[in-house]
């Protein structure tokens, strides 16, 4: 599904060396139950009961805590689906200890988010979620190729329309519930955020998730969400995590979209640091922790619009990876319970996937999540210099595509290049062509395209060859960086190579036209 040995939507990179950053001692704020929402308080008491049970029963699960649901699969064995017939391929993964790695964070009970090479304790998270009522269809299991990047797979047939995973609302993070839980303190921070810049009100659900994750991280091992937090990735490769040096190695469109992600993050950080939200000063001032919490919220939420708009994160369901042709969808009922349902019959051995966004334009996915999928079929034509023409004609970026495998050019790409030429050289004809585009008068449009074909062709050639030349220079710059200090170079090169390969095929087609 993904570029082999390169990218994965969950952790976004499969082969760059991990940079070991210096450790820093931290202090943990006290936990005040009186200030917590009832749901959080209940989770905490169950969490404490789980810890006591581990002490007195040798780690046996408290089965009595798990509510009944539509189906009740037994806890899965820790089997890893392998690509080879050898059972030894992932034997080390199957026997891996769930004990936290030794670090300076252990003494405070905090999760060390600075050590990107720390193993993710996904099996303890799975058991934790099961004790709170999470259930999976028989055969659904966690899967990893390398013990670091995880997703879900089914080892049994799943019928279309059936429930694959159920996550009860008691452990689902919901932006509306977070607002009620944190009350006036969060409201003041949100007011400060909205006042910073027009349009930031749309980011409030994401802001709430970020603050909640920070609060649970701040509570350390006393947080009822500690097993989930400890199963999450520590390093990201998206626009939020990129540096100015990264942006300098991307084509203009990818650079702008990625930079927008980082700019949005900076606004939310400023709101957190206004001092309204009840977080320890050490946490608020730690850039690495704050950015990690934001990236967790950004890359793992699912948005719903009815009955009101809000964002959810459902532990275990957030392990589903992206596909341009997903076999599952995520649904939430009115109570906030999460259901992962099969879109069609799923065969044994299949990865379980959902859609993270528009598959026709992979650059926004790259900027938001830090990955590229191998099932990408199209990319945006990168004509951001014609943005005014695109808006005037009412076109969307998903209308302006080059085919990855063939280089074929979408018809509306020809429209915007011709429209710009007419605006520059024949304003009267530009107005007539504009009307033809707005009224879908294909006959008139074709007359203009036939008459000015050689000019439009030349403009497209110049654009395509300009992008190809830029990409070569950008790749040379990226390859000059040291991976130890620039771990996002591989994903940047993968993106640029996707652009280069597609535009090279388009260039061949254009040359054949004259």
Secondary structure, DSSP 8 states (H G I E B T S, - for coil): -B-TTT--TTTS-SSS---B------------GGGS-HHHHHHHHHHHHHHHHHHHHTT---GGGS---S------------SSS-TTTTHHHHT---S----TTGGGT----SBTTS---HHHHHHHHHHTT-EE-TTEEEEESSSSSEEEEESS-B-TT-EEEEE-GGG-EEHHHHHHHHHHHHHHHHHHHHHHSTTGGGGHHHHHHHHHHHHHHHTGGGSTTHHHHTTS-S---SGGG--HHHHTTS-HHHHHHHHHHHHHHHHHHHHHTTS-S---HHHHH-HHHHHHHHHHHHHH-EEE-SSS-EEEE-TTGGG-EE-TT-SEEEEE-TT--EEEEESS-B-TTEE-EE--S-TT-HHHHHHHHS--BTT--EEE---GGGHHHHHHHT--GGGSEEETTT--B-HHHHHHHHHHHHHHH-HHHHHHHHHHHHTT-HHHHHHHHHHTHHHHHHHHHHHHHHHHHHHHHHHHHHHTS-TTT-TTHHHHHHHHHHHHHHHHHHHHHHHHH-
